[in-house]
Amino acid sequence: MENVIKYIAGFFSGLGTVLMAVLPVTILWFVLTGGSVFGMDVIGNLTTLVNDFGTGGFTGLVVLLVVMSFFVGKK
């Protein structure tokens, strides 16, 4: 059972790494061409996310800290 959990955790860790590598490329693509990537408006989605955190008050701050904790490398 422990091996299964490690396998699943490794899979999602790798998937997150790939998505974090693709994100800057999609932003650059949108800025250079003005076209969407995979049918998504990346800049619009990021803008909405930042606005939601900003208008969320204390709850938005707590959620932002939780989300950031996923992306900060643990040493």
C-alpha positions in Angstrom: 0.0 0.0 0.0 2.9 2.3 0.8 4.3 1.8 -2.7 1.1 2.7 -4.3 0.9 6.0 -2.3 4.5 6.8 -3.3 3.7 6.0 -7.0 0.7 8.2 -7.0 2.5 11.0 -5.2 5.3 10.8 -7.7 3.0 10.9 -10.6 1.2 14.0 -9.4 4.6 15.6 -8.5 5.8 14.9 -12.0 2.6 16.2 -13.5 2.9 19.4 -11.5 6.5 19.9 -12.7 5.4 19.5 -16.3 2.5 21.9 -15.9 4.8 24.5 -14.2 7.2 24.2 -17.2 4.4 24.6 -19.7 2.8 27.6 -18.1 5.5 30.2 -19.1 5.5 28.9 -22.6 1.7 29.3 -22.9 1.9 32.8 -21.5 4.6 33.7 -24.0 2.6 32.1 -26.8 -0.4 34.2 -25.9 1.6 37.4 -25.7 3.3 36.8 -29.0 0.4 35.5 -31.1 -2.7 36.6 -29.2 -4.1 33.1 -29.7 -5.3 30.7 -27.1 -3.5 27.6 -26.2 -5.6 24.4 -26.1 -8.7 26.6 -26.3 -7.9 28.3 -23.0 -7.3 32.0 -22.3 -4.3 31.7 -20.0 -3.9 35.4 -19.2 -7.6 35.7 -18.5 -7.6 32.8 -16.2 -4.5 34.1 -14.3 -6.1 37.5 -14.0 -9.3 36.0 -12.6 -7.3 34.0 -10.1 -5.4 37.0 -8.9 -8.6 39.1 -8.7 -10.3 36.3 -6.7 -7.5 36.2 -4.2 -7.5 40.0 -3.9 -11.3 40.3 -3.3 -11.4 37.4 -1.0 -10.1 39.3 2.0 -8.7 37.2 4.8 -10.0 34.0 3.2 -8.3 34.9 0.0 -5.0 35.4 1.8 -5.3 32.0 3.6 -6.1 30.2 0.3 -3.2 32.0 -1.4 -0.8 30.8 1.3 -2.1 27.3 1.0 -1.7 27.3 -2.8 1.8 28.8 -2.4 2.8 26.1 0.0 2.3 23.6 -2.8 4.8 25.4 -5.0 7.5 26.3 -2.5 10.3 23.7 -2.5 10.8 21.9 0.8 14.4 21.4 1.8 
